[in-house]
Amino acid sequence: MKSNSLNEQQLQKIKSHPGFIAALDQSGGSTPKALALYGIKEGAWSNEDEMFAIVHQMRTRMITSPSFTGERLIGAILFENTMDRDINGQPTADYLWNAKSVVPFLKVDKGLDPEKEGVQLMKPLPALAALLDKAKAKRIFGTKMRSVIKQANPQGIKDVVDQQFELAAQIIAAGLIPIVEPEIDIHCPQKANAEELLKAAILEKLNQLPADQLVMLKLTLPEQDNFYAAFVKHPKVLRVVALSGGYSRDEANNRLHRNHGVVASFSRALAEGLSAQQSAAEFNATLDKSIQSIFEASNT
């Protein structure tokens, strides 16, 4: 990978520093739900711009908290609206790296197609090249894109992995590191079987990657402990991270703890217990406790 010294520093941070990734990338569809959990009801804004301004206040409160630093966090995933805004007078990605030593990532998918063959592929991304150019200009290190597997359907899972790695190639060509996220729904009736199919499909793609190309993998915590150990050791995989996927923080941490070499990339589980109504001291203490528990589960 062609890299300047900044990229090299960030690459080393993601590759080997203890810690986990904060997923702060809820976008349009999931935002009202995230705000409701934070104690802000749907009537608190009258249009999308106001809603995103409130989200940015929440994100800013988390990112500027004294507990949110590169000591326990290696990266943070943003959605485009957050990337386009500033924190304390700096573009968000710059603030994350310059003030917090946290590596910035960008969610690049635009949501999911309806379910077909037991999976939801990503919606087409005709503007991806322009978004990647913008991300580079904003000093984003890597990207994330999510599809969802609902059934252990071999064709559907192959389609998901094909699409993920096709887009990953475009992202790598633009000089960014892709986080490939083929989420298996935790309610999938044959979850372990889906994991077998997914693992085989991903391994095939990893083994075809050119020598200088790296990806990250973001996966649902598996039914069998250390099931993704081959990915943790794979020379083409920079880091394997896990999503909380609807598990409570305790359940997600317990599962993560049993999967060595995998670190968290939690969203809802990270923000669990935070509320707009908390004082600064309460908010910071709650976030600190959350970060510490996820850090410990990620790095044992």
N, C-alpha and C positions, 0 to 999 in steps of 0.2 A: 504493500500500500504506500503510495506516495504521501509523505507526511512532512510537515514543518515541525519545528521544535514544540509548538503548542500542542499539535496533534499527538506528538510522541509522548509528551507528559500525560495527556489525557488517556492515551492508549494504555500506558503503564498503570495509571490509576485504576482503569476499568479491569485490566487483566489481573492485577495482583494485590491491590489494596483490600484489606478487610472492610466489609461494609455491604450495603445493599442499595437498590435503586428505588427512589420515590416515584411512583406513577401519579403524576398530577395532570393527567391528560383527558379527563372527562370532557367531552365536547357537547355540541348542541343537544343530542338526544338524551344523554344521561345526566345533563347538568341540573335540571329541576330536582331530580332524585338526590343528587349529591348535596344540593343546597338544603333540601328538606332535612336530610340527616344532620346537617350543620345547624339546623334550627331556624332556617329562613323559609317561610311558606311561599307558595307559588304566587300569591297576590302582591308580593313585595317589589315586583318590577312590572312595568307596563309594556316593555318591548324587549327584543333580544339584546340590543345594545346595553340596556340597563342591567339585564340579567348577567351579561358577560362582565360588566363593570363590578358587580357584586362578587362574581367568581374570582375576579382578579384581586379583590380585597382579601378574600379568603386565602388564595394562593400566596399573596404577599405576606399575610400574617404568618403562614406556615414557613415560608422560605426565609423571612427575616427573623424568625424565632432564634434565640441563642442556642437552642438544642439542634437546629438544622444546620449541620456543618459537615465538611468533608472528612471529619474524623470517623463518623459512623455511616455516612452516606457517600456512595461513590458517584451516583448519577441521579438525574431527575428527568422524567419524560414530560414534555410540555405539549399542549395542543397549539395550533397556529395562532389563535387569538392571544394566548399568553406570551408566545414568542414575540408578537408584534407590539407588546406593551413594555413599559419600563418599571423597574423597581428601584427606588431611591436614586432616581436620575440616570440609571444605566439601563440599556436593553436587558430584558430578563436573563437571556443566556449569558451575557457578560457579567451580570451581577452574580449569577450562580457560580461561575468559575472564579472571577476576580475576588469576590468578597467571601465566598463560602468553600472554594476548592471542590465544587460539585460539577460533574461533567454534564452538559446539556444535551438532551435528545429531543427529537420532534416526532409526534404522532403524524403520519402522512396519509393514512387511509381515510376514506370519507364515508365510513359506515359499511353496512353489509347488505348483500342481495338477499331476497327471500330464500328460504330453505329449499334445496334441491339435492337429491341423492344423499340426504342425511347430513348435509353441511350448508353453511352459509359462506359463500365466497365474498371477497371484498367487492364493492361497487367498482366499476371501471375508474381509472385515474388518468384521464387524458391530460390533466395539467400537472402531472407529477414532475416533469423536467423543470418547469418554471418554479415549482415549490422547492425543489432541491437546490436550485440556483439561489433562491432567497435564503434558504437555510444556511448554505455556505457563507453567504454575505453576512448573516447574523451570527456566525461562528458557532453553529451547531455541530456537534461531533458525530451524531448518529441519528437513526430514525427508528420508528416502531410502526408495525402494521399488523392488524389483528383480523383473523378469520375464525370461524367457530365450527367445531365438529359436534354434531348432536347424536349421531348414530355411528356404529362401527361398520360403515359402508366403504368397502375397499376403493371403489371408483371415486366416491366423494372425497375421501381422504387423499387419494392421489391428486385429484383436481386442486385441493387446497394447497398441497405442498408444491405442486407445479407452479401455481400462481404466486405463491410466496417467494420461491427462488427465482422466478422470472423477474419479479420486481426487485428482488435483492441484487440481481446482476446490474440493473439500471442504477441502483443506489450506490453500489460499490464503484461503478464507472464514474459517478459524480464525485467520488472522493469521500463518501460517508460510510459509516459502519451500520448495516441494517440489523435491527432486532426482528427476527422472524418469529411471529406469534400465531401458531395454529392452536388456538385454545380448544381443549376438549371440555365440553359442558360437564360440570360435576354431577349433573343429573342424567348423563348419558347412561342408558340401561345396560350397555355392555362396555363400560368404561375401560376395563383392563384389556379387553379385546381391541378397542379403538387405539389404546396406547401401543399395543404390539404393532398394529398396522402403521401408525404414525411413525414410530421409531424406525421401522424398516424403510419407509419412504424417505425420511429425512437423511438417514445414513447413506442411502444411495446418492442423494443430491450432494451431501458433504464430500463424498469421495470423488465426485466429478468436478469440484471447485478447483480452479487453478491454484498453484502453490502459494501465490502472494495474496490470496483473497481470504478475508475473514468475515464471519457472521457471528451474531449472538443469537441465542435461542431463548424464547420466553414460553414456558410450558406450564400446563396445569400440573399440580402436585400429583404424582402417580399413586396407584393402588399398591404397587410393590416398591418397597424402599430401595433406593439407589438404582431404580430401573433405568435412569438416564446416565449412568456412570460412564458409558462409552462416549457420550457427548462431552462430559466434563473433561475427559482426557483427549478429545479429538483435536489434532493440530489446526484444524480450520475453524474451531469454535473459540472465540475470545472469552466468552463467559456464558454459563447457563443460569438463567434467572427464572423464578417461579412467580406465577400470578396467584392471588388469593382466591379468585374465582367464585366468590360467594360464601366460602367458608368463613366462620368467625375468625377473629385474629388468633384466639387461643388454638383453635383447630388447625388453622393455616401454619402457625408457628410450630405446633407439634409435628405436623407432617414434614415441614421444611427441615426441622431439627434432625430428622431421620434420613435425609437425603444429602449425603456429604458432597461438598463442593458446589452445591446449588445455593444461590443467594436469592433473597426476596426481591420482587419488583411489585410491591403491594400498593393498591390504590385505596379502596374502601377500608381495608383492614388497617392501613396506616392512619387514616383520618377518624377511625372509630373513637367515639367519646369526645371529639372536639365540637365546640358549639360557639356560635356567634355571641351568645349571652355570657360566656365566661370572661372573667377579668383576665388581664395579661398574665398574671401570675398563675392562675388556674389553667389557662390555655397552654402556657409554656410547660408547666409541670405535666399536664396530660400528654402533650406531644413528646416530651422527653421520655416519659415512661413507655410510650408506644414505640418510639425509635429504639430505645434500649432493648425491649423485648424482641423486636424483629431483628436487630443487630445480633443479639445472642443466638437466635434460632438460625441465622444465616452463617454464623462463623464459629461453629463448635467443632 
